[in-house]
Amino acid sequence: MIDRVRQLLNNLKGVVNVVRLSQGDRRAILNLEENYESVQIIKLVNSGVRRALAMPIVFAVLKDTSFRNPPAPTVLMVEEIKEGDTIKDNLAMLDGVTYRVVGEEIFKGDKIPEEEHISLSSGFILYNNRRRNREHVPSFFLMPSIEFPELEEVKRDLSIDSIVSASPSTASDDYIRKHYSLSRDNQLATILVGLELAK
């Protein structure tokens, strides 16, 4: 079954290479992610990579720019909702935690939201009104896990119970490419795909 999953991943448009990560590499990547998070000026939490690495089987997929856009933002700016917080708008359950989304990644070709926002970069917007009168509530960048539609569509046929994909940091991307002798072309990027087979 694992070979069929690898073959499916390899045959997707834009996929350059697929490797299965060893337990040792998964520990190394987790350490790299923790180190990367610790040196950021604005707090960053890559909960998606943690979820992917915790799955029994993890593939690193090297992709080029022709690979489809992610089905959801891979980077968000969020406020964590604490007990007693009365805010009810723009909430999202991400990796088992409820957050209030105050900024998000946007992709080329996406419809720009009508809600008032500030562009922090060409691919990220901040909804400034959502932070009004909430400056006392800490906000931070979150990289959540996202679905992997091509596997979701065939999960029953491939006896897959659950699937998680996530974007690793540049440090982890570099480690994976060096360790597995993959192309270092800066037009390429890796994503992690973790899965659990049905028992």
HUHU-V258849 format. One record per pair of residues at least 6 apart in sequence whose C-alpha atoms are under 8 Angstrom apart, sorted by sequence separation. I is the first residue (numbers start at 1). J is the second residue. If there is no record, write none. Layout:
I | J
I | J
//
This chain:
9 | 15
10 | 16
37 | 43
52 | 58
92 | 98
93 | 99
106 | 112
119 | 125
120 | 126
155 | 161
176 | 182
177 | 183
178 | 184
10 | 17
37 | 44
91 | 98
92 | 99
118 | 125
119 | 126
155 | 162
177 | 184
10 | 18
37 | 45
91 | 99
92 | 100
117 | 125
118 | 126
9 | 18
37 | 46
91 | 100
92 | 101
117 | 126
118 | 127
90 | 100
91 | 101
117 | 127
118 | 128
174 | 184
89 | 100
90 | 101
116 | 127
117 | 128
152 | 163
6 | 18
90 | 102
115 | 127
116 | 128
117 | 129
151 | 163
33 | 46
116 | 129
108 | 123
148 | 163
107 | 123
147 | 163
148 | 164
173 | 189
80 | 97
81 | 98
106 | 123
147 | 164
148 | 165
173 | 190
80 | 98
81 | 99
105 | 123
106 | 124
146 | 164
147 | 165
30 | 49
80 | 99
81 | 100
105 | 124
106 | 125
145 | 164
146 | 165
30 | 50
79 | 99
80 | 100
104 | 124
105 | 125
145 | 165
146 | 166
78 | 99
79 | 100
103 | 124
104 | 125
145 | 166
78 | 100
79 | 101
103 | 125
104 | 126
144 | 166
145 | 167
168 | 190
30 | 53
78 | 101
79 | 102
103 | 126
143 | 166
167 | 190
168 | 191
77 | 101
78 | 102
102 | 126
103 | 127
143 | 167
167 | 191
168 | 192
76 | 101
77 | 102
78 | 103
102 | 127
166 | 191
167 | 192
76 | 102
77 | 103
102 | 128
165 | 191
166 | 192
26 | 53
76 | 103
77 | 104
165 | 192
166 | 193
76 | 104
102 | 130
165 | 193
75 | 104
76 | 105
102 | 131
164 | 193
165 | 194
75 | 105
163 | 193
164 | 194
73 | 104
74 | 105
163 | 194
164 | 195
73 | 105
163 | 195
73 | 106
162 | 195
163 | 196
161 | 195
162 | 196
160 | 195
161 | 196
162 | 197
21 | 57
160 | 196
161 | 197
20 | 57
21 | 58
160 | 197
161 | 198
20 | 58
21 | 59
69 | 107
159 | 197
160 | 198
20 | 59
21 | 60
159 | 198
19 | 59
20 | 60
18 | 59
19 | 60
18 | 60
19 | 61
18 | 61
17 | 61
18 | 62
51 | 95
16 | 61
17 | 62
148 | 193
15 | 61
16 | 62
17 | 63
15 | 62
16 | 63
48 | 95
15 | 63
16 | 64
47 | 95
14 | 63
15 | 64
77 | 126
95 | 144
14 | 64
94 | 144
95 | 145
14 | 65
94 | 145
9 | 61
14 | 66
15 | 67
13 | 66
14 | 67
13 | 67
14 | 68
12 | 67
13 | 68
79 | 137
80 | 138
79 | 138
80 | 139
79 | 139
78 | 139
79 | 140
77 | 139
78 | 140
77 | 140
78 | 141
77 | 141
78 | 142
76 | 141
77 | 142
75 | 141
76 | 142
75 | 142
76 | 143
75 | 143
76 | 144
74 | 143
75 | 144
74 | 144
74 | 145
74 | 146
72 | 146
71 | 146
70 | 146
71 | 147
71 | 148
71 | 149
74 | 166
52 | 145
74 | 167
49 | 143
51 | 145
45 | 140
47 | 142
48 | 143
49 | 144
44 | 140
45 | 141
46 | 142
47 | 143
48 | 144
49 | 145
43 | 140
44 | 141
45 | 142
46 | 143
47 | 144
48 | 145
42 | 140
43 | 141
44 | 142
45 | 143
46 | 144
47 | 145
48 | 146
42 | 141
44 | 143
55 | 164
52 | 164
51 | 164
52 | 165
52 | 166
48 | 164
49 | 165
60 | 176
48 | 165
49 | 166
48 | 166
49 | 167
48 | 167
49 | 168
46 | 168
65 | 187
64 | 187
65 | 188
64 | 188
63 | 188
64 | 189
62 | 188
63 | 189
62 | 189
63 | 190
62 | 190
63 | 191
61 | 190
62 | 191
60 | 190
61 | 191
60 | 191
61 | 192
60 | 192
61 | 193
36 | 169
59 | 192
60 | 193
58 | 192
59 | 193
33 | 168
36 | 171
58 | 193
59 | 194
33 | 169
58 | 194
57 | 194
58 | 195
33 | 171
56 | 194
57 | 195
32 | 171
33 | 172
55 | 194
56 | 195
57 | 196
32 | 172
52 | 192
54 | 194
55 | 195
56 | 196
52 | 193
53 | 194
55 | 196
52 | 194
29 | 172
49 | 192
51 | 194
52 | 195
5 | 151
29 | 175
5 | 158
4 | 158
1 | 158
1 | 159
19 | 180
17 | 182
//
